[in-house]
């Protein structure tokens, strides 16, 4: 688009041109004035448009600034934990284990699970059979189910209270459950029923020494054991006499 001449340039051009009549000069002057006015209007319009665009641009920048500002925390903050679908919040009944875990015991092999189930049926069908309760307690013992084992042994002892083996096993389960005084009581009952029950005397000393911190009483229990069997050995193969020497 050709550039418009300024009023000054139009006047200079007019003065440099050949003389013309007043009518022609007046027409040229009016045309130049009209062009100048038109150019001023265009600049005024452009000024208005530019100002409008400026305000629109500022408003848009503010909106974008708010939007971007709202994104920053989510970009640098921790991700929200995914919500599990409703159908996954509960374990289906069909996937539940056949034998519930207890006392943090390891997974029970299927064959032991079957034996436990069978023995549980036996004690239900014959609840006054002390031997069945003791065998059920042994199965719980072997699978790390201390609380169930203790309950089964207790049921067995209500039917046959003088079984030194069951008394000793119950004492071991009480120790596993942190009931140390009850453990000692059962070990002593076992050795009173059978004064030669080495396992009961050895475990009595273990609980007294390590759990109840009654070292003198522990030494007495082990000395009773040595009186019965001077060559008695701990489960790790060390002689009980050496155990006493090392712990004195």
Secondary structure, DSSP 8 states (H G I E B T S, - for coil): ------HHHHHHHHHHS----HHHHHHHHHHHHHHHHHHHHHHHHHHHHHHHHHHHHHHHHHHHHHHHHHHHHHHHS--------GGGSS--GGGS-SS---TT-----HHHHHHHHHHHHHHHH-TT-HHHHHHHHHHHHHTT-HHHHHHHHHHHHHH-TT-HHHHHHHHHHHHHTT-HHHHHHHHHHHHHH-TT-HHHHHHHHHIIIIIS--HHHHHHHHHHHHHH-TT-B-TTS-BHHHHHHHH-
